[in-house]
Amino acid sequence: EASRLVSLDEVRKHCTSESTWIVLHDKVYDVTSFLDKHPGGTAVLLDRGGQDATNVFEDEGHTLDARELAKGFVVGKVHPKDLKILEKDRAVGLKESKVKPASTNSALYISTISYNTLMGLLIVVIVEYMPR
């Protein structure tokens, strides 16, 4: 229910695979049931569980379909007393993202490196053992 007001303290409690909440544009979403379905993998959502994910969400350039799908996970809105905190955190996050990509510290970054390495090895094996 979009009319429910949720404090950031409450959001922070939901940062596990059993209960994962994120904040996007001042709305709170329970994405627990979407963890295994997220195209970027479970780690992407868990990495942002219990916190504001607005900057990361926008940096990834999500489609209109993704934005429409997200509406089904709304828990409520961030309590007005916490909006200043979010604004400050987003401003700091934007400055940091210009200096160092956030994804280099995440499991997703490691997964991407592993995937690319595996694909490279697979191509070498296919080319090496392909009949000529």
Secondary structure, 3 states (H helix, E strand, C coil): CCCCEECHHHHHCCEECCEEEEEECCEEEECHHHHHHCCCCHHHHHHHCCEECHHHHHHCCCCHHHHHHHHHHEEEEECHHHHHHHHHHHHHHHHHHHHCCHHHHCHHHHHHHHHHHHHHHHHHHHHHHCCC
